[in-house]
């Protein structure tokens, strides 16, 4: 009798394990909708949780800035890179970005960034091409032209195409004195 119960229990466990494995491997994972993207005509499209692997690319990108590694920054940038700065200026093209950074690194005393948080998302504003974005909060500290240490809080909206950065929208405010 004990052998019968042992075999029945073993069969039950085996069936449950096979079905659970089949369920995980056999069905597509449902995307987690985290918001909405509106198209120009007002149509609502789902905004879903994005690929968290993009976060490491950003961390490496920020480290390259802190190391003044223009070659690595250029390798992560897409050729049609565009940066939309908080003062309204736009820097377009990988080469223009590297020239901008080179001049800034030479004129500023040791700017450094610290990543505070990140969130990824993917969505389509036109119902077709999916865009991949990372929104990240970063603190930057640098010395201004008068020799004063300045600390700012930045939010970067970063568009990725593959493993390269295509666009960065930078929003900035002075850091609180707290």
Secondary structure, DSSP 8 states (H G I E B T S, - for coil): -HHHHHHHHHHHHHHHHHHHHHHHHHS-----EEEEEE-TT--EEEEEE--TTHHHHHHHHHHHHHTT-HHHHHHHEEEEEEEE-TTS-EEESHHHHHHHHHHHHHHSS--EEEEEEEEEEEE-SSSSS-EEEEEEEEEEEEE-TTS-EEEEEEEEEEEEETTEEEEEEEEEEE----
